[in-house]
């Protein structure tokens, strides 16, 4: 699979914090005491100077790498980095700043009563009123082939490991909400058929679109706001106290997936891409209604009934999903409308993309 190999040395640092971390991860943990000397203070200083951590390339790449240590194959040959104390200390500092920024920027919806019906109704109200599928409409009706490929590059950061961040919620839930999460994730993982795993379907879509099979290629090219979207799920999943936010995030994702997925499918078909590209989006349409009901009632609603104190974080997680999705969409649409590429660099993307760098017109 595309995300099965990962060599930090191939990634480009985006500032002093990610540079220090990449330097450390390129060696053995025995060197950590030297290379990471003062790393926590370095991260704290950068956080204090950042106007907005959500769009800070250095800090979002650093968070992405720190979270990635808990997934697969970040540092071939030395897995001890995952629990290195200097690594964890810096992560806590950045997480606190990241969470504070999300709580400060995401709208605060009214809190429903802690019942399945009330929580489902509140989530439908939130996702129906607040979510605008503008990016999906643009891809369906007007995007060029190059812009559609850029969209795939942004999407790959999540889709190549689709469902993995949410899977951290399984041991953090119990009873009905755990059962509902497992049911949703089972579909994401292909119901025991590897070829139907959503990440595999997306991998096939990328290859058929001419994109190279290298996860690092996407990471190097996407901006901070794209990394922030995945980092938020990882933070929710890796912190038990934020399990409500993880559930709310997944519920909002599922409840806003069907219509945009249909539009994305239409767009890639309009542009003449291989059927495998549209197929990835089509599978999100086919089970859309059932997944929506399961996510808002069986998952989020059940957690609320079993743990009423989680209601606030359920709505917070849903609001974070919508807020970050809107900001990411605004970045893509704004870049294209102004005549620029939405990517930081297209140097590692093998498909035909606009031959531009940031700050140069793309001819849109």
C-alpha positions as CSV (number, residue, x, y, z in Angstrom):
1,X,0.0,0.0,0.0
2,X,1.2,3.5,-0.7
3,X,1.5,4.5,3.0
4,X,3.4,1.3,4.1
5,X,6.8,2.9,3.7
6,X,7.9,6.2,5.3
7,X,11.4,7.6,5.5
8,X,11.6,10.9,7.3
9,X,14.9,11.8,5.6
10,X,13.0,12.2,2.3
11,X,10.7,14.9,3.8
12,X,11.6,18.6,3.8
13,X,11.6,20.5,7.0
14,X,9.4,23.6,7.2
15,X,11.0,25.4,10.0
16,X,13.3,25.0,13.0
17,X,11.0,22.6,15.0
18,X,10.4,20.1,12.2
19,X,14.0,20.4,11.1
20,X,15.2,19.4,14.6
21,X,12.7,16.5,14.8
22,X,13.7,15.2,11.3
23,X,17.3,15.4,12.3
24,X,16.6,13.3,15.4
25,X,14.5,10.7,13.6
26,X,17.1,10.1,11.0
27,X,19.3,8.5,13.6
28,X,19.1,6.2,16.6
29,X,17.3,7.0,19.9
30,X,20.7,6.9,21.6
31,X,21.5,10.2,20.0
32,X,18.1,11.7,21.1
33,X,19.5,13.3,24.3
34,X,21.9,15.4,22.2
35,X,19.9,16.1,19.1
36,X,16.7,16.8,21.0
37,X,18.3,18.9,23.8
38,X,15.9,21.8,24.4
39,X,13.3,20.4,21.9
40,X,10.4,21.0,24.2
41,X,11.4,24.6,24.7
42,X,12.0,25.1,21.0
43,X,8.4,23.8,20.3
44,X,7.0,26.0,23.0
45,X,8.7,29.1,21.7
46,X,7.6,28.5,18.1
47,X,4.0,27.9,19.4
48,X,4.1,31.2,21.3
49,X,5.2,33.1,18.2
50,X,2.8,31.4,15.7
51,X,-0.2,33.7,14.8
52,X,-2.3,30.6,14.0
53,X,-1.1,27.0,14.6
54,X,-3.7,25.7,12.2
55,X,-1.9,27.2,9.2
56,X,1.7,27.0,10.6
57,X,3.6,24.7,8.3
58,X,6.4,24.0,10.7
59,X,4.2,23.1,13.7
60,X,1.7,21.1,11.7
61,X,4.4,19.0,10.0
62,X,6.0,18.5,13.5
63,X,2.6,17.3,14.9
64,X,2.1,15.1,11.9
65,X,5.5,13.4,12.5
66,X,4.9,13.0,16.2
67,X,1.5,11.4,15.6
68,X,2.9,9.3,12.8
69,X,5.2,7.6,15.3
70,X,2.1,5.8,16.6
71,X,1.1,4.5,13.2
72,X,3.4,2.5,10.9
73,X,7.0,2.6,9.8
74,X,8.0,6.2,10.6
75,X,11.6,5.3,11.5
76,X,12.8,2.1,9.9
77,X,15.1,0.3,12.3
78,X,14.4,2.2,15.5
79,X,10.9,2.0,16.8
80,X,11.9,3.3,20.2
81,X,11.2,6.8,19.1
82,X,7.5,6.3,19.6
83,X,7.8,6.6,23.4
84,X,10.9,8.8,23.7
85,X,10.3,11.2,26.6
86,X,11.6,14.3,24.7
87,X,9.3,13.4,21.8
88,X,6.3,13.1,24.1
89,X,7.0,16.2,26.1
90,X,7.1,18.3,22.9
91,X,3.9,16.6,21.7
92,X,2.0,17.6,24.8
93,X,3.1,21.2,24.4
94,X,2.0,21.4,20.7
95,X,-1.2,19.4,21.4
96,X,-2.3,21.9,24.1
97,X,-1.8,24.8,21.6
98,X,-3.5,22.9,18.8
99,X,-6.5,22.0,21.0
100,X,-6.9,25.5,22.3
101,X,-6.8,26.9,18.7
102,X,-9.5,24.4,17.6
103,X,-11.7,25.2,20.6
104,X,-11.2,28.9,19.9
105,X,-11.9,28.8,16.2
106,X,-14.6,26.2,15.7
107,X,-18.2,27.5,16.2
108,X,-19.9,26.4,19.4
109,X,-23.2,24.8,18.5
110,X,-26.0,24.5,21.1
111,X,-25.7,21.4,23.3
112,X,-28.6,18.9,23.0
113,X,-29.9,16.7,25.7
114,X,-28.0,13.5,26.2
115,X,-30.4,11.2,24.3
116,X,-29.9,9.4,21.0
117,X,-32.8,11.4,19.3
118,X,-31.7,14.8,20.6
119,X,-28.0,14.3,19.7
120,X,-28.9,12.9,16.2
121,X,-31.2,15.9,15.6
122,X,-28.5,18.4,16.7
123,X,-25.9,16.8,14.5
124,X,-28.3,16.8,11.5
125,X,-29.0,20.5,12.2
126,X,-25.3,21.3,12.5
127,X,-24.2,19.4,9.4
128,X,-27.1,20.5,7.3
129,X,-26.9,24.2,8.1
130,X,-23.2,24.7,8.4
131,X,-21.7,22.5,5.7
132,X,-21.3,23.9,2.2
133,X,-20.2,21.4,-0.5
134,X,-18.6,24.3,-2.6
135,X,-15.4,22.4,-3.4
136,X,-17.3,19.3,-4.5
137,X,-19.6,21.4,-6.7
138,X,-16.5,23.0,-8.3
139,X,-14.9,19.7,-9.0
140,X,-18.1,18.3,-10.4
141,X,-18.8,21.3,-12.7
142,X,-15.7,23.4,-13.5
143,X,-12.4,22.0,-12.2
144,X,-9.6,21.3,-14.7
145,X,-7.9,18.0,-14.8
146,X,-4.9,19.5,-13.1
147,X,-7.0,20.9,-10.3
148,X,-8.8,17.6,-9.8
149,X,-5.4,15.9,-9.4
150,X,-4.4,18.5,-6.9
151,X,-7.6,17.6,-5.0
152,X,-6.5,14.0,-5.0
153,X,-3.1,14.9,-3.5
154,X,-4.8,16.8,-0.7
155,X,-7.2,13.9,-0.1
156,X,-4.4,11.3,0.0
157,X,-3.2,12.6,3.4
158,X,-6.3,11.1,5.0
159,X,-7.5,8.6,2.4
160,X,-4.3,6.5,2.3
161,X,-4.8,5.6,5.9
162,X,-8.6,6.0,5.9
163,X,-10.2,5.0,9.2
164,X,-6.9,4.3,11.0
165,X,-7.1,7.4,13.3
166,X,-10.7,6.6,14.2
167,X,-9.7,3.1,15.2
168,X,-8.0,4.4,18.3
169,X,-11.5,5.0,19.6
170,X,-12.3,1.3,19.8
171,X,-10.6,0.6,23.2
172,X,-11.8,3.9,24.5
173,X,-15.5,3.2,24.0
174,X,-17.8,0.5,25.4
175,X,-21.2,-1.0,24.8
176,X,-23.4,0.4,22.0
177,X,-21.0,3.1,20.9
178,X,-18.1,0.7,20.6
179,X,-20.2,-1.8,18.6
180,X,-21.4,1.1,16.3
181,X,-17.8,2.3,15.7
182,X,-16.6,-1.3,14.9
183,X,-19.5,-1.7,12.4
184,X,-18.6,1.6,10.6
185,X,-14.9,0.8,10.6
186,X,-15.5,-2.7,9.3
187,X,-17.0,-1.2,6.1
188,X,-14.0,1.2,5.9
189,X,-11.7,-1.8,6.1
190,X,-13.5,-3.7,3.3
191,X,-15.5,-6.2,5.4
192,X,-12.6,-8.7,5.4
193,X,-11.9,-8.1,1.7
194,X,-8.6,-6.3,1.2
195,X,-9.4,-5.1,-2.3
196,X,-12.5,-3.3,-0.9
197,X,-10.6,-1.4,1.8
198,X,-11.2,2.3,1.2
199,X,-7.5,3.0,1.5
200,X,-6.8,0.4,-1.2
201,X,-9.5,1.8,-3.4
202,X,-7.9,5.2,-3.1
203,X,-4.4,3.9,-3.8
204,X,-5.7,2.4,-7.0
205,X,-7.4,5.7,-7.9
206,X,-4.1,7.6,-7.3
207,X,-2.1,5.2,-9.5
208,X,-4.7,5.3,-12.3
209,X,-4.5,9.1,-12.2
210,X,-0.8,9.0,-12.7
211,X,0.3,9.9,-9.2
212,X,3.4,8.2,-7.8
213,X,3.0,5.6,-5.2
214,X,4.7,7.5,-2.4
215,X,2.9,8.9,0.7
216,X,5.8,11.3,1.3
217,X,5.2,13.0,-2.0
218,X,1.8,14.1,-0.8
219,X,3.1,15.2,2.6
220,X,5.8,17.4,1.1
221,X,3.4,19.2,-1.2
222,X,0.3,19.9,0.9
223,X,-0.1,23.0,3.1
224,X,-0.5,23.1,6.9
225,X,-4.3,23.2,6.8
226,X,-4.4,19.9,5.1
227,X,-2.1,18.3,7.7
228,X,-4.2,19.9,10.4
229,X,-7.3,18.1,9.3
230,X,-5.6,14.7,9.9
231,X,-3.7,15.9,13.0
232,X,-7.1,16.7,14.6
233,X,-8.3,13.2,14.2
234,X,-5.1,11.7,15.5
235,X,-5.2,14.0,18.6
236,X,-8.8,13.0,19.3
237,X,-8.0,9.4,18.9
238,X,-4.8,9.2,20.9
239,X,-6.3,11.0,23.9
240,X,-8.9,9.1,25.8
241,X,-10.3,12.3,27.3
242,X,-11.2,13.4,23.8
243,X,-13.1,10.3,22.8
244,X,-16.3,12.3,22.5
245,X,-14.6,14.7,20.1
246,X,-13.4,11.7,18.0
247,X,-17.0,10.3,17.9
248,X,-18.4,13.7,16.9
249,X,-15.8,14.2,14.2
250,X,-16.5,10.8,12.7
251,X,-20.3,11.4,12.9
252,X,-20.0,14.8,11.0
253,X,-17.7,13.2,8.4
254,X,-20.1,10.4,7.7
255,X,-23.1,12.8,7.7
256,X,-21.5,15.1,5.1
257,X,-19.9,12.4,2.9
258,X,-22.7,11.2,0.5
259,X,-23.5,14.3,-1.5
260,X,-20.0,15.5,-1.9
261,X,-18.8,12.0,-2.9
262,X,-21.5,11.9,-5.6
263,X,-20.3,15.3,-6.9
264,X,-16.6,14.2,-6.8
265,X,-17.5,11.1,-8.8
266,X,-19.4,13.2,-11.3
267,X,-16.4,15.5,-11.7
268,X,-13.8,12.8,-12.3
269,X,-16.1,11.1,-14.8
270,X,-16.6,14.4,-16.5
271,X,-12.9,14.9,-16.8
272,X,-12.4,11.4,-18.3
273,X,-10.4,9.8,-15.5
274,X,-10.3,6.0,-15.2
275,X,-13.4,4.5,-13.6
276,X,-11.3,3.4,-10.6
277,X,-11.1,7.1,-9.5
278,X,-14.9,7.5,-9.4
279,X,-15.3,4.1,-7.8
280,X,-13.5,5.3,-4.7
281,X,-16.2,8.0,-4.3
282,X,-19.0,5.8,-5.4
283,X,-18.5,3.4,-2.4
284,X,-19.1,6.4,-0.1
285,X,-22.4,7.0,-1.8
286,X,-23.7,3.4,-1.8
287,X,-23.8,3.0,2.0
288,X,-24.4,6.7,2.7
289,X,-27.8,6.8,4.4
290,X,-27.2,3.7,6.6
291,X,-23.8,5.1,7.7
292,X,-25.2,8.5,8.5
293,X,-27.9,6.9,10.8
294,X,-25.4,4.6,12.5
295,X,-22.9,7.5,13.0
296,X,-25.3,10.0,14.5
297,X,-27.6,7.7,16.5
298,X,-25.8,4.4,17.3
299,X,-22.4,5.9,17.7
300,X,-22.7,9.5,18.9
301,X,-26.2,9.2,20.4
302,X,-25.3,6.0,22.3
303,X,-22.2,7.6,23.7
304,X,-24.2,10.6,24.9
305,X,-26.7,8.4,26.7
306,X,-24.0,6.3,28.3
307,X,-21.8,9.3,29.2
308,X,-23.8,12.5,29.3
309,X,-20.7,14.5,30.0
310,X,-19.4,13.6,26.5
311,X,-22.1,15.7,24.8
312,X,-20.0,18.8,24.7
313,X,-17.1,17.2,23.1
314,X,-19.3,15.3,20.6
315,X,-20.6,18.6,19.3
316,X,-17.1,20.1,19.5
317,X,-15.6,17.3,17.4
318,X,-18.4,17.7,14.8
319,X,-17.8,21.4,14.7
320,X,-14.0,20.9,14.2
321,X,-14.6,18.7,11.3
322,X,-16.8,21.2,9.6
323,X,-14.6,24.1,10.4
324,X,-11.4,22.5,9.1
325,X,-13.1,21.1,6.1
326,X,-14.4,24.6,5.2
327,X,-10.9,26.1,5.7
328,X,-9.3,23.5,3.6
329,X,-11.9,24.0,0.8
330,X,-11.5,27.7,1.0
331,X,-7.7,27.3,0.5
332,X,-8.1,25.2,-2.6
333,X,-10.9,27.3,-4.1
334,X,-9.1,30.6,-3.2
335,X,-5.8,29.5,-4.7
336,X,-7.4,28.4,-7.9
337,X,-9.6,31.5,-8.2
338,X,-6.4,33.7,-7.8
339,X,-4.6,31.7,-10.4
340,X,-2.2,29.7,-8.1
341,X,-1.6,26.1,-7.3
342,X,-3.1,24.9,-4.0
343,X,0.0,22.8,-3.4
344,X,3.2,24.0,-1.8
345,X,5.2,22.4,-4.5
346,X,4.4,20.1,-7.5
347,X,7.9,18.8,-7.9
348,X,7.2,15.3,-6.5
349,X,3.8,14.8,-8.3
350,X,4.3,12.8,-11.5
351,X,0.8,13.5,-13.0
352,X,0.4,16.6,-15.2
353,X,0.0,19.5,-12.9
354,X,0.2,23.3,-13.5
355,X,3.9,24.1,-13.9
356,X,3.9,26.7,-11.2
357,X,5.2,27.3,-7.8
358,X,3.6,29.2,-5.0
359,X,3.2,32.9,-6.1
360,X,3.1,32.2,-9.8
361,X,-0.1,32.3,-11.9
362,X,-1.5,28.9,-13.0
363,X,-3.6,30.3,-15.8
364,X,-6.9,29.5,-14.1
